[in-house]
């Protein structure tokens, strides 16, 4: 079964289960005059709607690349997640507006044994559904399914709190409906904001997962003839479509044919292991000036804000040395560059130096 088919199948299961829960909870909430149970039913309805949007978004995202969209339509999945987050946020705000007055003017609620049993069953159903949907989402890297599964699991906790409030009302005649409704509303609002933030991070371009970055660079360095991997940059065109670039350090005596063969090995290896398409850039390694390179590393080790120096190259005909330097985002970049230049010039004044700014985007 393809990734798209798995998402559709899981979403359909979610729709059916949530609609059944909507019918039961709405009926009970109206019969016993419970605002908390009724709001819980509304929450289940938004869950069902979210699953429908997930299916539509997945179908659209699965369209093949074309002339106008050569990178495909994978990012549509993120837009569907934004829509889902907006729906959940609307539901939370609406619920809050309805629940707040109930704190000061509580309604009389009459619970029955049947209503309590159905609420208890709903707790179990939502817990099982949440675990199932979340696991499928994690297995196939579907942000929408993971969010839906987490939301369903949390719904189980909220329904459990409703059940506890009902028991308290029966035995101690204390109405917690308004308070519970406000709590549920706040939780829904927070969940929607978290979902929106996570999705927007993916759309804007969040930092590469450090573990993924480390594993990719480690894999590249396993290729014979590669001395280092730097400047890894990945661009997300959908949950299943990631492309990027990386610089590798190789001997400066390699021919163009040898470099092309080495690049092809790396591209194929990374695609087979990570399903990521990489463009390879080259840094030339020359041991003749390794003593200068080693001194630069020594300077960098004296400054915590300097994370790495790479791309070192000497142009003998120009008496010029260039290298890339990664400085922490929070540090004074210009000050760090000036200090490095001052020290390296004092040691090797016969060269001119150019420091190329680099950024910590993958570690």
C-alpha positions in Angstrom: 0.0 0.0 0.0 1.4 3.4 -1.0 1.9 6.3 1.5 -1.1 8.1 0.0 -3.4 5.1 0.3 -2.3 4.6 4.0 -3.2 8.2 4.8 -6.5 7.9 3.1 -7.4 4.6 4.8 -6.4 5.9 8.2 -8.3 9.1 7.7 -11.5 7.3 6.6 -11.3 5.2 9.8 -10.9 8.4 11.8 -13.9 9.9 10.0 -16.2 7.0 10.7 -15.2 6.6 14.4 -15.5 10.4 15.0 -18.9 10.6 13.4 -20.2 7.8 15.6 -18.8 9.5 18.6 -20.4 12.8 17.5 -23.8 11.2 17.3 -23.6 9.6 20.7 -22.1 12.5 22.5 -24.4 15.1 21.0 -27.4 13.0 21.9 -26.2 12.5 25.5 -25.2 16.1 25.9 -28.6 17.4 24.8 -30.5 14.8 26.9 -28.6 15.5 30.1 -28.1 19.2 29.4 -24.3 19.0 29.6 -22.3 21.7 27.9 -19.0 19.8 28.4 -20.3 16.7 26.6 -21.9 18.7 23.8 -18.6 20.6 23.3 -16.8 17.3 23.2 -19.1 16.2 20.4 -18.3 19.4 18.5 -14.6 18.6 19.0 -15.2 15.2 17.5 -16.9 16.8 14.5 -13.9 19.0 13.8 -11.7 15.9 14.0 -13.8 14.2 11.3 -13.6 17.4 9.2 -9.9 17.4 9.7 -9.6 13.9 8.4 -11.6 14.9 5.3 -9.2 17.8 4.7 -6.3 15.5 5.2 -7.6 13.2 2.5 -8.2 16.1 0.0 -4.7 17.6 0.8 -3.0 14.2 0.3 -4.7 13.6 -3.0 -3.7 17.1 -4.3 -0.2 16.8 -3.0 0.2 13.5 -4.8 -0.2 15.1 -8.3 2.8 14.6 -10.5 5.3 17.5 -11.2 4.5 19.6 -14.3 5.9 22.5 -16.2 4.5 25.1 -13.9 5.4 23.1 -10.7 8.6 21.1 -11.5 9.1 20.2 -7.8 5.6 18.7 -7.5 2.7 19.6 -5.2 3.9 18.0 -2.0 3.7 21.2 0.0 -0.1 21.2 -0.3 0.0 18.8 2.7 1.3 21.7 4.8 -1.5 24.0 3.6 -4.1 21.4 4.5 -2.5 21.3 8.0 -2.9 25.1 8.3 -6.6 24.8 7.4 -7.1 22.1 10.0 -5.3 24.2 12.6 -7.6 27.1 11.8 -10.7 25.0 12.1 -9.6 23.6 15.5 -8.8 27.2 16.6 -12.2 28.4 15.6 -13.8 25.5 17.5 -11.8 26.3 20.6 -12.7 30.0 20.6 -16.4 29.2 20.0 -16.4 26.7 22.9 -14.7 29.2 25.2 -17.3 31.9 24.4 -20.1 29.4 25.2 -18.5 27.9 28.3 -17.5 31.0 30.2 -21.0 32.2 31.1 -21.7 28.7 32.4 -19.2 29.2 35.3 -21.4 31.9 36.8 -24.8 30.5 35.7 -24.5 26.7 35.7 -27.2 24.6 34.1 -28.7 21.7 35.9 -27.3 18.4 34.5 -28.9 15.0 34.9 -26.6 12.2 34.2 -27.8 8.6 33.7 -26.0 5.3 33.9 -26.2 4.9 30.1 -24.7 8.4 29.5 -21.8 7.6 31.8 -21.1 4.3 30.2 -21.1 5.8 26.7 -18.6 8.5 27.9 -16.4 5.8 29.3 -16.5 3.9 26.0 -15.7 7.1 24.2 -12.6 7.5 26.3 -11.3 4.0 25.3 -12.2 4.5 21.6 -10.5 7.8 21.3 -7.4 6.5 23.1 -7.1 3.5 20.8 -7.9 5.6 17.7 -5.3 8.2 18.7 -2.6 5.7 19.2 -3.3 4.0 15.9 -3.4 7.2 13.8 -0.3 8.6 15.4 1.7 5.4 14.9 0.7 5.3 11.2 1.6 9.0 10.9 5.0 8.5 12.4 5.7 5.4 10.2 4.9 7.3 6.9 6.1 10.7 8.0 2.6 12.4 7.8 2.5 15.5 10.0 -1.3 15.7 9.6 -1.8 12.2 10.9 0.5 12.6 13.8 -1.3 15.8 14.8 -4.7 14.1 14.4 -3.5 11.1 16.5 -2.2 13.3 19.3 -5.4 15.3 19.2 -7.5 12.1 19.5 -5.4 10.9 22.4 -5.8 14.2 24.2 -9.5 14.1 23.5 -9.6 10.8 25.5 -8.0 12.6 28.4 -10.6 15.4 28.1 -13.5 12.9 28.0 -12.1 11.2 31.0 -12.2 14.6 32.9 -15.8 15.0 31.8 -16.6 11.6 33.2 -14.9 12.5 36.5 -16.9 15.8 36.6 -20.1 13.9 36.1 -19.3 11.6 39.0 -18.6 14.5 41.2 -21.9 16.1 40.2 -23.8 13.0 41.0 -22.3 12.3 44.5 -21.5 15.9 45.7 -23.9 18.0 43.6 -21.2 20.3 42.5 -21.4 21.6 38.9 -18.1 21.8 37.1 -19.5 22.0 33.6 -18.6 25.6 33.0 -15.1 25.3 34.4 -14.5 22.1 32.5 -15.8 23.6 29.3 -13.3 26.5 29.7 -10.5 24.1 30.3 -11.4 22.1 27.2 -11.6 25.3 25.2 -8.2 26.4 26.3 -6.7 23.0 25.5 -8.2 23.1 22.0 -6.9 26.6 21.4 -3.4 25.7 22.6 -3.4 22.5 20.4 -4.4 24.5 17.3 -1.7 27.1 17.9 1.0 24.4 18.4 -0.2 22.7 15.2 -0.1 25.9 13.3 3.4 26.8 14.6 4.8 23.4 13.7 3.3 23.6 10.2 4.5 27.1 9.5 8.0 26.1 10.6 8.0 23.4 8.0 6.7 25.9 5.3 9.2 28.7 6.3 12.2 26.3 6.6 13.1 25.1 10.0 16.5 24.0 11.1 17.6 20.5 9.8 17.2 17.8 12.4 20.7 17.5 13.9 20.5 13.7 13.9 19.6 13.6 10.3 22.3 16.1 9.4 24.9 14.1 11.3 23.9 10.8 9.7 24.0 12.2 6.2 27.4 13.7 6.7 28.7 10.5 8.3 27.4 8.5 5.3 29.1 10.9 2.8 32.4 10.6 4.6 32.2 6.8 4.3 32.8 7.2 0.6 36.5 6.6 -0.2 38.3 9.8 -1.2 36.0 12.1 0.8 37.7 13.9 3.7 34.8 16.0 5.0 31.2 17.0 4.3 30.2 20.6 4.9 27.4 23.2 4.2 24.6 20.7 4.2 21.4 22.4 3.1 18.1 20.7 2.7 14.9 22.0 1.2 11.5 20.5 1.9 9.1 20.2 -1.0 6.7 18.0 0.9 7.0 15.3 3.6 8.3 12.8 1.1 10.3 15.1 -1.2 13.6 16.6 0.2 16.4 18.0 -1.9 19.5 19.9 -1.1 23.2 20.4 -1.5 26.5 19.7 0.3 30.2 20.5 -0.1 32.7 17.6 0.1 36.4 17.9 0.6 38.6 15.9 -1.8 42.2 15.8 -3.1 43.0 18.7 -5.3 44.8 16.4 -7.8 41.5 14.6 -8.9 40.5 15.0 -12.5 37.1 16.2 -13.6 36.1 12.7 -14.5 37.2 11.4 -11.1 35.3 14.1 -9.3 32.1 13.4 -11.4 32.4 9.7 -10.5 32.8 10.5 -6.8 29.8 12.9 -6.9 27.7 10.2 -8.5 28.6 7.7 -5.8 27.6 10.2 -3.1 24.3 11.2 -4.8 23.3 7.5 -5.3 24.3 6.5 -1.7 22.4 9.3 0.0 19.3 8.7 -2.2 19.3 5.0 -1.4 19.7 5.6 2.3 17.7 8.7 2.9 15.6 9.3 -0.2 17.2 12.7 -0.5 18.5 14.2 -3.8 21.8 16.1 -3.2 23.8 18.5 -5.4 27.5 18.1 -4.7 29.9 21.0 -4.4 33.7 20.5 -4.1 36.3 21.8 -1.7 39.9 21.0 -2.7 42.3 19.6 -0.1 46.0 20.4 -0.3 48.4 19.1 2.3 51.1 21.6 1.4 49.5 24.3 3.5 48.1 22.0 6.2 50.2 23.8 8.9 48.2 27.0 8.2 44.9 25.2 8.2 45.9 23.5 11.6 46.7 26.9 13.0 43.3 28.2 12.0 41.7 25.3 13.8 43.8 26.2 16.8 42.5 29.8 16.7 38.9 28.6 16.4 39.3 26.3 19.4 40.0 29.4 21.5 36.7 31.0 20.6 33.4 29.3 21.7 31.4 31.3 19.2 33.4 29.9 16.2 31.7 26.6 15.5 33.7 25.4 12.4 36.3 26.4 9.8 36.2 24.7 6.4 36.6 25.2 2.7 40.3 26.2 3.2 42.1 26.9 0.0 45.4 28.7 -1.0 45.7 30.5 -4.3 49.5 30.7 -4.7 49.5 32.9 -7.7 47.5 35.5 -5.8 49.1 35.0 -2.3 45.5 34.6 -1.2 43.8 32.3 1.3 40.1 31.9 1.6 38.0 29.8 4.0 34.5 29.5 5.4 33.8 30.2 9.0 30.6 29.3 10.9 29.9 31.7 13.8 27.1 31.1 16.3 23.9 33.1 15.4 24.0 34.9 18.8 27.6 36.0 18.7 29.2 39.1 17.3 30.1 37.9 13.8 32.3 40.8 12.8 34.3 40.7 16.1 35.0 37.0 15.6 36.2 37.6 12.1 38.4 40.5 13.1 40.1 38.4 15.8 40.8 35.5 13.6 42.2 37.8 10.8 44.4 39.6 13.3 45.9 36.3 14.6 46.4 34.6 11.3 47.9 37.7 9.7 50.4 38.0 12.5 51.5 34.4 12.0 51.5 34.4 8.2 51.7 38.0 6.9 52.7 37.0 3.4 49.1 36.1 2.5 45.9 38.0 2.0 42.8 36.5 3.6 39.1 36.4 2.7 36.7 34.9 5.3 33.4 33.7 3.8 30.5 34.0 6.2 28.7 30.7 6.8 25.8 29.9 9.0 24.9 27.1 11.4 21.9 25.7 9.6 22.3 21.9 10.0 24.0 21.1 13.4 
